[in-house]
Amino acid sequence: MPHKNLTGSCNVNCGCKIHEYEPVCGSDGITYFNPCLAGCVNSGNLSTGIRNYTECTCVQSRQVITPPTVGQRSQLRVVIVKTYLNENGYAVSGKCKRTCNTLIPFLVFLFIVTFITACAQPSAIIVTLR
């Protein structure tokens, strides 16, 4: 497995250990390898037992604003993301949750294309042999 460089300009002088895997989810929605590589300075415990890290220099502070849904259709939802580049973000222990809603439609599409290709193969072989 090739060696990956996990350091950046925001954590290069932190002396982070890249062999310690302790994933943290940043406020920007990105999972970082460990709190040090996210540039986090302070840590504390939440009431649920999950560690909260603050003053993370590699994590951009991001605030998601959703307008009220009064008068909007449920399928259409506008999400405005404000990114504050001069402020440090925060992180919580654990990986960020990712939802992939396109896997099932992709598999159905792949099955249909494979089925059509498989049905066309025998006739293409017969035409080639004649």
Secondary structure, 3 states (H helix, E strand, C coil): CCCCCCCCCCCCCCCCCCCCCCCEEECCCCEECCCCCCCCCEEEECCCCCEEEEEEEEEEEEEEECCCCCCCCCCCCCCEEEEEEEEEEEEEECCCCCCCCCHHHHHHHHHHHHHHHHHHHHHHHHHHHC
